[in-house]
C-alpha cells in the first residue's frame, strides 16, 4: 500500500531528530561563511546538502546570507538553492529565507522566489480549517474509541491519516507501522540524544537507554517493566515541577492536599490530567495503570507479558511525556 508507506516515512522523519554533528564539516562551513562571496556560496551548498549533520547554528548562517547586504551572487545562490530543494530544513527557516529574498532589491531574485513563497503559504491558509477539523473530530465517538488517539506529539495531518486508517479497519497496520518506527535504530539513537537534553531525564538515562536497547532487540521481558517504572517516575517529576506533587502529597483539582502513593490518583485527581491531555491521561489510566498490566507485571504476578506491541506503546508514551517535560522546563 503506497500511501501507507509514504505516511510511515513522514512519521519517521517527524520522530527522528538531527544526526550527530559532523564537527569537521561544521568547521569548514563556519570558515567559508565568513569568507568571500565564492566561499559563502560554497557554505550554502554544504548546509543544504548536509543539513541533518550540522547544528542549529547553521540556520543563523542561512538567515544572515539571505540579507540584502550580502553579495548579489550569494543571494542568488541561496535563491537558486531554496528554489530547487527545500532540503528538509524547518518550515520556519524556509519561510524566513523566502520572505527576505522576496523583498530583495534585485528583481531577478524576487521574480524567482515570489511564486515559491506563494505556493509555500497556500497550505498554511488551511491551518485554521484543519485545526477546527481535528477539534471537531476529537469530540466524536470514533476518535474517543481510537486506540492511538493519545499520540499527542504527532502533527495534525499524521493523526488525521491514522484516524482514516482506523476508520477503514486498519488498526493492525497502524500498530505494525508504529512498531517498526519504535524499533528503528536511527530513531532510537536520536530519541536517546533528545532525552539527554531534558533535565528531568538525565538521572534516568542509563535505565531508559538500556530499556530502549532491550526493546530494539525484542527483549520485552526487560523493556516493559523498566519503561513502566521510569514512566511513573517521570510523571512524578513533572508533577513536582508544576507544584502538583510535594513528596508523598498531591494537590487535587479543588486545592486539597492529600497523601498519595500511586500514580493513578496523581493523574486522575490533579491537574496532571489536563497537562497530559485527556487522551494521553485516559490511555495511562485505562490501559497502563491496571491490574492486568502495570500491577501484575511490576508485582511479579504476571510473567507472560512480553508483547512487542505493548513495549512499543510504552516507548511512544515515553516520547509523549518527553514533549510535555520539554515545555515545563
NORQUIRA-V969492 format. One record per pair of residues at least 24 apart in sequence whose ideal C-beta (glycine too) atoms are under 8 Angstrom apart, sorted by the first residue. I is the first residue (numbers start at 1). GAP is how many residues later the second one is. Records with the same first field share a line. If there is no record, write none. Layout:
# NORQUIRA-V969492
I = GAP, GAP
This chain:
# NORQUIRA-V969492
1 = 172
4 = 161, 169, 173
7 = 151, 154, 170
8 = 169, 172, 173
10 = 148
11 = 143, 147, 166, 170
12 = 169, 172, 175
13 = 75
14 = 140, 141, 144
15 = 166, 172, 175, 176, 304
16 = 168, 170, 171, 174
17 = 173, 174, 176, 177
18 = 34, 35, 37, 172
19 = 33, 34, 171
20 = 33, 173
21 = 32, 33, 34
22 = 28, 31, 32
25 = 25, 28, 29
26 = 27, 28, 29, 32
29 = 25, 29, 32
30 = 31
33 = 28, 31, 32
37 = 34, 36, 37
38 = 35
40 = 25, 30, 31, 34, 37
41 = 32, 33, 36
44 = 30, 33, 34, 37
45 = 32, 36
48 = 33, 34, 37, 39, 41
49 = 38
51 = 36, 37, 38
52 = 36
59 = 30, 31, 34
62 = 27, 31, 35
63 = 30, 33, 34, 37
66 = 30, 31, 34, 35
67 = 33
68 = 32, 35, 36, 37
72 = 34
75 = 26, 29, 31, 34
76 = 30, 32, 33
79 = 25, 30, 33, 34
80 = 32
82 = 31, 34
83 = 29, 30, 33
94 = 26
95 = 25, 26
130 = 26, 27, 30
131 = 25
133 = 27
134 = 25, 26
137 = 26
138 = 141
142 = 24, 25
147 = 24
148 = 26, 27, 30
149 = 130, 134
150 = 127, 129, 130, 132, 133, 167, 170
151 = 165, 169
152 = 125, 127, 128, 168, 171
153 = 166, 167, 170
175 = 134, 137
178 = 134, 138
179 = 129, 130, 133
182 = 33, 129, 130, 133, 134
183 = 32, 33, 129
185 = 31
188 = 24, 25, 27, 28
191 = 128
194 = 128
195 = 127
198 = 124, 127, 128, 131
199 = 130
200 = 34, 37, 38, 41, 125, 129
201 = 33, 121, 124
204 = 26, 29, 30
208 = 110
212 = 103
215 = 96, 97, 100
218 = 90
220 = 85, 86, 87, 88, 90, 91
221 = 84, 85
223 = 88, 91, 92
224 = 73, 81, 82, 83, 86, 87, 90
225 = 72, 73
227 = 84, 87, 88, 90, 91
228 = 60, 66, 69, 70, 86
229 = 69
230 = 88
231 = 57, 83, 86, 87, 90
232 = 31
234 = 84, 87, 91
235 = 28, 31, 32, 37, 49, 86
236 = 27, 30
237 = 88
238 = 34, 37, 83, 86, 87, 90
239 = 27, 31, 33
241 = 87, 88
242 = 29, 30, 33, 86
244 = 26, 27, 28
245 = 25
262 = 27
263 = 26
264 = 25
275 = 49
276 = 44, 48
280 = 37, 40
283 = 34
284 = 33
287 = 26
288 = 25, 26, 29
